[in-house]
């Protein structure tokens, strides 16, 4: 399959990559693993003059725990590195499990968490769980940086607020004291499939009382979305089977999926109902965050 | 990385790949894929091309010990890195244990997926010498066999487990 011509730049630092992005303009794009950009270029849905690779930038791969900030994930960590990170396995197993169910082993060794976010695909698996956990991201240029809650990053399918010369460098999951979290990817196969519906829940339980909850859905709107209606319904309530079923129904009523090759609007809404209920149950019962 | 412009104004890059223990220096274009350097420049045609979109796994090679789809890796990105292909498994004309097991278990039907399957299995058994059947199936989930001969492929890989040693 033909990959069209382009110029290649291997940036040695974030500053260099940012300057290149700025000077080369919108016909240049950043690649980390490149699995998404290259696929689009091969299929002819994306034409670019230059690719700027940041795979050789140092210090953007580590996953660490910082007492003040929380868990800090370098944007260049591959899906398999996220899956196998001892820090994440201890603090947020749900993020490791999310990585485990993405693509296949070969792609997980190349694709990066930063790329999964920056591509801003509505079905991307890392988005709902990181939004549920209240993650923040850092966008860096050669002259400075800004951070924002991940949920404010997305504008539409493959569209975000990132500026031409900005580079997503890290993802931070602040300590919010959740007692459990879970992401359920509902795909048509267990490997190599995109989510038909993705549901993520982070919850703080005190015995059977729901103190706090954050719910995010993937693949049912132009961007990943929170469902505040369900969060309000559950906050401060004793959890019962009837309440979880109601939560599923409210989630289904408040999302606006599209019909596509993977599922109809009605099917997706019904799956949101089912998997919101089940994912809530798993996060509530979880022995780990 | 050294880049030169040819007479037609096309940029070319000087890269060195370490493949199966040998180093090769080649001049490639930015859009040259690793799989094409392996097959067309180095004549290592054991690595197959299937979907060329990172779905089927026929082009699986080990990059720094990890299985990747060589159709989704730019040759320039593999510069200076260690690559193991199916040709690098046999030592002194003796097949690798996994290759033998594929023969013994009739795990090769048309053979097109075999190189990729074996490379995925090699990576799994190197990092986890005693995998469960579930772990084997997950490790080859990115390798499609359109003959659907998965049962014998899984059997072959399971027979290479450390715990199976001396069981014959």
Interface residues (C-beta under 8 A of the other chain):
Chain A: X1 X3 X4 X5 X6 X7 X8 X10 X34 X35 X38 X39 X42 X43 X51 X53 X55 X80 X103 X104 X105 X106 X107 X109 X110 X190 X191 X192
Chain B: X1 X10 X11 X13 X29 X30 X31 X33 X52 X53 X54 X55 X57 X60 X63 X66 X67 X68 X69 X71 X72 X73 X74 X76 X77 X120 X123 X138 X139 X141 X142
